[in-house]
């Protein structure tokens, strides 16, 4: 595997126009959702998602993580923020709408057992179009400071994922995604192409995926997952 310097947005930026066209093809009659203007979050996990300064290990093929909220599977680039708002509540927050910014929902989860209290962000980049298809997920330990757009869901998320999340030892990460040396503090970042998910009807397209982890004291404090399919 070869290391390359890039962040999630840089990996896919050259093909973002194609992604936008593909996302447009997915549009259906829009369902109205409550939307608010907001400032893009600056929590450690969200900044990790948006970072362009990570040393990313190229992994091919990239794994295809399964993320579920109870019996609802989050299908990246298909499941929408509108779907989540209908099931778990919340207003869709959008930053920099005029310049194809980013929209999100954020839910709080209390500490349970060995798992710390956490925030879970579901986000839709501007290239996904106005149907708010989710292409970013962030889970992170609740940071210091205010997170005004994060709410307690109206129903328990019951989130499960085969990616190591907050509170997991760094050894769980390197067992899942080899190639980078584990560290007590810092970040681990992986990116590359993956098979096109069967639920996406994009003939000839390929899928780019990035997975990042923030590590402190030998455990995961944030996990981010990004996906954009292009041809």
C-alpha positions as CSV (number, residue, x, y, z in Angstrom):
1,X,0.0,0.0,0.0
2,X,1.2,3.5,-0.9
3,X,0.7,6.5,1.3
4,X,-0.7,9.6,-0.3
5,X,-1.3,13.1,1.2
6,X,-4.9,14.1,0.8
7,X,-8.1,14.6,2.7
8,X,-11.6,13.3,1.9
9,X,-12.5,16.4,-0.2
10,X,-9.2,16.3,-2.1
11,X,-9.5,12.6,-3.0
12,X,-12.8,13.2,-4.8
13,X,-12.6,16.9,-5.8
14,X,-11.5,16.3,-9.4
15,X,-14.6,14.3,-10.0
16,X,-17.1,16.3,-8.0
17,X,-18.9,17.6,-11.0
18,X,-19.6,14.0,-12.1
19,X,-20.7,13.2,-8.6
20,X,-23.1,16.1,-8.7
21,X,-24.6,14.8,-12.0
22,X,-25.0,11.4,-10.6
23,X,-26.6,12.7,-7.4
24,X,-29.0,14.8,-9.6
25,X,-30.1,11.6,-11.3
26,X,-31.2,10.3,-7.9
27,X,-33.6,13.2,-7.3
28,X,-37.2,12.5,-6.8
29,X,-40.0,14.9,-5.9
30,X,-38.5,16.6,-2.8
31,X,-40.1,16.1,0.6
32,X,-40.2,19.3,2.6
33,X,-38.0,19.3,5.7
34,X,-37.4,21.9,8.4
35,X,-34.0,23.5,7.6
36,X,-32.0,26.1,9.6
37,X,-28.9,28.1,8.7
38,X,-25.9,27.3,10.9
39,X,-22.2,27.6,11.1
40,X,-20.2,24.6,10.1
41,X,-19.3,22.6,13.2
42,X,-15.8,22.8,14.6
43,X,-15.8,19.8,16.9
44,X,-12.7,17.5,16.7
45,X,-14.6,14.8,14.9
46,X,-16.1,17.2,12.3
47,X,-12.8,18.9,11.7
48,X,-11.2,15.4,11.2
49,X,-13.8,14.7,8.6
50,X,-13.1,18.0,6.7
51,X,-9.3,18.0,7.1
52,X,-7.2,18.3,4.0
53,X,-3.9,17.7,5.9
54,X,-4.1,14.0,6.6
55,X,-1.6,11.4,5.5
56,X,-4.0,8.9,4.0
57,X,-3.1,5.3,3.5
58,X,-4.3,4.0,0.1
59,X,-6.3,0.8,0.6
60,X,-7.8,-1.1,-2.4
61,X,-10.4,-2.3,-2.3
62,X,-11.7,-0.3,0.6
63,X,-14.0,-2.2,3.0
64,X,-17.7,-1.5,2.9
65,X,-18.8,-0.7,6.5
66,X,-22.4,-1.5,7.5
67,X,-24.0,1.2,9.7
68,X,-27.4,0.6,11.1
69,X,-29.8,2.6,13.3
70,X,-31.8,-0.3,14.7
71,X,-33.3,-2.1,11.7
72,X,-32.6,0.9,9.4
73,X,-29.4,0.5,7.4
74,X,-27.7,3.8,6.4
75,X,-27.0,3.5,2.7
76,X,-24.5,6.2,1.9
77,X,-25.5,8.4,-1.1
78,X,-29.1,7.0,-0.9
79,X,-30.5,7.4,2.6
80,X,-31.3,11.1,3.2
81,X,-31.3,13.5,6.1
82,X,-35.0,13.8,5.5
83,X,-35.4,10.1,6.2
84,X,-33.5,10.5,9.5
85,X,-35.4,13.6,10.5
86,X,-38.7,11.8,10.0
87,X,-37.6,8.9,12.2
88,X,-35.4,10.6,14.9
89,X,-36.4,14.3,14.8
90,X,-34.3,17.4,14.3
91,X,-34.0,20.3,11.9
92,X,-31.5,19.9,9.0
93,X,-28.8,22.5,9.6
94,X,-27.0,23.9,6.5
95,X,-23.8,26.0,6.3
96,X,-22.8,28.1,3.3
97,X,-25.8,27.1,1.2
98,X,-25.1,29.6,-1.5
99,X,-21.8,27.9,-2.3
100,X,-22.9,24.2,-2.1
101,X,-21.9,23.9,1.5
102,X,-22.8,21.1,3.8
103,X,-26.0,20.0,5.6
104,X,-26.2,17.8,8.7
105,X,-28.2,16.3,11.6
106,X,-26.5,15.6,14.9
107,X,-27.8,13.3,17.6
108,X,-26.5,12.7,21.2
109,X,-26.1,9.3,22.7
110,X,-25.6,8.8,26.5
111,X,-22.7,6.7,27.9
112,X,-23.5,3.0,28.2
113,X,-21.2,0.4,29.7
114,X,-17.7,1.1,28.4
115,X,-18.9,3.3,25.6
116,X,-18.5,7.1,26.3
117,X,-21.2,9.6,25.7
118,X,-21.0,10.5,22.0
119,X,-22.3,12.7,19.2
120,X,-23.2,11.2,15.8
121,X,-23.3,13.5,12.8
122,X,-24.9,12.5,9.5
123,X,-24.0,15.0,6.7
124,X,-24.7,15.7,3.1
125,X,-22.1,17.6,1.1
126,X,-23.3,20.2,-1.5
127,X,-22.4,17.8,-4.4
128,X,-25.1,15.5,-3.2
129,X,-27.8,17.9,-4.5
130,X,-30.9,19.1,-2.7
131,X,-32.2,15.7,-1.8
132,X,-29.8,15.6,1.2
133,X,-28.3,12.2,0.4
134,X,-25.9,11.3,3.3
135,X,-22.3,10.8,2.3
136,X,-20.6,11.6,5.6
137,X,-20.9,10.0,9.0
138,X,-19.0,11.1,12.1
139,X,-19.1,9.6,15.6
140,X,-17.1,11.2,18.4
141,X,-16.8,11.5,22.1
142,X,-18.8,14.5,23.3
143,X,-16.3,17.4,23.2
144,X,-16.0,20.3,25.5
145,X,-18.0,23.4,24.5
146,X,-21.4,23.9,23.0
147,X,-22.9,21.9,20.1
148,X,-26.1,23.8,19.5
149,X,-27.4,21.8,16.5
150,X,-27.0,18.4,18.4
151,X,-30.2,17.0,20.0
152,X,-31.4,13.9,21.8
153,X,-33.2,11.8,19.2
154,X,-36.9,11.3,19.5
155,X,-36.2,7.5,19.4
156,X,-33.1,5.7,20.4
157,X,-30.6,5.5,17.6
158,X,-29.4,2.0,18.6
159,X,-26.5,2.5,16.3
160,X,-24.3,-0.4,15.3
161,X,-21.3,-0.4,13.0
162,X,-18.5,-2.8,12.0
163,X,-16.1,0.2,12.3
164,X,-14.4,0.8,15.6
165,X,-16.0,3.8,17.3
166,X,-15.3,6.0,20.3
167,X,-13.9,4.1,23.2
168,X,-12.5,1.3,21.0
169,X,-8.7,0.4,21.5
170,X,-6.5,1.4,18.6
171,X,-5.7,-2.3,18.1
172,X,-9.3,-2.7,16.8
173,X,-8.6,-0.2,14.1
174,X,-5.3,-1.8,12.9
175,X,-7.0,-5.2,12.9
176,X,-9.7,-3.9,10.6
177,X,-7.5,-1.7,8.4
178,X,-3.8,-2.7,8.3
179,X,-0.9,-0.7,7.0
180,X,-0.5,2.1,9.5
181,X,1.4,1.9,12.7
182,X,-0.8,2.3,15.8
183,X,-0.1,5.3,17.9
184,X,-1.2,6.5,21.3
185,X,-2.2,9.9,20.0
186,X,-2.9,11.3,16.6
187,X,-4.9,10.1,13.5
188,X,-5.2,7.1,11.3
189,X,-6.6,7.7,7.8
190,X,-7.5,5.3,5.0
191,X,-8.8,5.9,1.5
192,X,-9.3,4.2,-1.8
193,X,-11.8,2.8,-4.2
194,X,-14.4,0.2,-3.3
195,X,-17.0,-1.8,-5.3
196,X,-20.0,0.2,-6.2
197,X,-22.8,-0.6,-3.7
198,X,-25.5,-2.7,-5.2
199,X,-28.2,-0.2,-4.1
200,X,-26.7,2.5,-6.3
201,X,-27.9,2.5,-9.9
202,X,-24.9,4.3,-11.4
203,X,-23.8,2.2,-14.4
204,X,-20.0,2.4,-14.9
205,X,-19.4,4.3,-11.7
206,X,-16.8,3.5,-9.0
207,X,-16.9,4.4,-5.3
208,X,-14.3,6.4,-3.4
209,X,-14.4,6.0,0.4
210,X,-12.3,7.5,3.2
211,X,-12.3,6.3,6.9
212,X,-10.5,8.4,9.6
213,X,-9.9,7.8,13.2
214,X,-8.7,10.2,16.0
215,X,-6.7,8.4,18.7
216,X,-6.0,9.7,22.2
217,X,-4.5,7.6,25.0
218,X,-4.6,4.5,22.8
219,X,-8.3,4.6,22.2
220,X,-10.6,6.0,19.5
221,X,-12.1,9.3,20.2
222,X,-13.7,9.9,16.7
223,X,-14.5,7.9,13.6
224,X,-15.4,9.4,10.2
225,X,-16.7,7.8,7.1
226,X,-17.0,9.5,3.7
227,X,-18.2,8.2,0.3
228,X,-18.6,9.6,-3.2
229,X,-19.3,7.5,-6.3
230,X,-18.1,8.8,-9.7
231,X,-17.5,7.6,-13.2
